[in-house]
Structures are given as structure tokens and as C-alpha cells.
Amino acid sequence: MFSIFTTIFSIKISFVLLLFFKMSLHILFFREHNRLARLIDEFQPSLSNEQVFQRARMLVVALHWGWKWKAVVGWRIDLGF
């Protein structure tokens, strides 16, 4: 009986840690988006707010997929597969 409670407790702890990690990543992407939007607005003031938002979003998504690509496929390429 004790082992069941220990297992449930450890699953809850790992879920909370995973949730905290995912929230941290979302906050980082949100801040990076705002930083890029400020830079785009500074260098191209003729763009509308929606265009600035979409360009910053496109850059953040490209950055995110670049990280995923390197994490999933990059090590296989390094090993020569």
C-alpha cells in the first residue's frame, strides 16, 4: 500500500516539474517575441502593429523549430546516419 502512494506522489511531482518547465519555456518565447517585435518596430516604423506581430511570431516559430530540428535530427546527422 505504501508503494502505491509513493508512486502516485512521484508521478505528481514529475508532472509539476514538467508543467513548471513548459511554463518557463513559454515565458522565454513570449519575452523573445516582445524583444523581436520592438526591434522590428524600431527598424521598420512603417509597418502596422499586426505586421510587426506576425513577423516577430514567424521568427520565434522558426527559432523554436530550429531547436527541435537540432534536438531530434541533429544528433543522427552528427553520427552519420
C-alpha positions in Angstrom: 0.0 0.0 0.0 2.8 2.4 0.8 4.4 1.9 -2.6 1.2 2.9 -4.4 1.1 6.2 -2.6 4.8 6.7 -3.2 4.3 6.1 -6.9 1.3 8.4 -7.1 3.3 11.1 -5.2 6.3 10.8 -7.5 4.1 11.0 -10.6 2.5 14.2 -9.3 5.9 15.7 -8.5 7.2 14.8 -12.0 4.1 16.3 -13.6 4.5 19.5 -11.6 8.2 19.8 -12.7 7.2 19.2 -16.3 4.5 21.8 -16.0 7.0 24.3 -14.5 9.5 23.6 -17.3 6.9 24.1 -20.0 5.7 27.4 -18.4 9.3 28.6 -18.2 9.7 27.9 -22.0 6.5 29.8 -22.8 7.7 32.8 -20.8 11.0 32.8 -22.6 9.3 32.6 -26.0 6.9 35.4 -25.0 9.8 37.6 -24.0 11.8 36.8 -27.1 8.7 37.7 -29.2 8.4 41.0 -27.5 12.1 41.8 -27.9 12.0 41.0 -31.6 8.8 43.0 -32.1 10.5 46.0 -30.5 13.5 45.6 -32.8 11.3 45.2 -35.9 9.2 48.3 -34.9 12.4 50.3 -34.3 14.0 49.4 -37.7 10.8 49.4 -39.8 8.4 52.0 -38.3 6.2 52.0 -41.5 4.8 48.5 -40.6 1.4 48.2 -38.9 1.2 46.6 -35.4 -0.2 43.4 -36.9 2.6 43.1 -39.4 5.2 43.6 -36.6 3.4 41.0 -34.5 3.3 38.5 -37.4 7.0 39.0 -38.4 8.1 38.6 -34.8 5.9 35.5 -34.4 7.4 34.0 -37.6 10.9 34.5 -36.3 10.2 32.9 -32.9 8.5 29.9 -34.5 11.5 29.5 -36.8 13.8 29.6 -33.8 11.7 27.1 -32.0 11.6 24.6 -34.9 15.3 25.1 -35.4 15.9 23.9 -31.8 13.6 21.0 -32.3 15.2 20.0 -35.5 18.7 20.1 -33.9 17.5 18.1 -30.9 15.7 15.4 -32.9 17.6 15.1 -36.1 20.9 16.8 -35.4 22.5 14.0 -33.3 21.6 11.5 -36.0 23.4 13.7 -38.6 26.4 14.0 -36.3 26.7 10.2 -36.1 26.4 9.8 -39.9 23.0 8.2 -40.1 
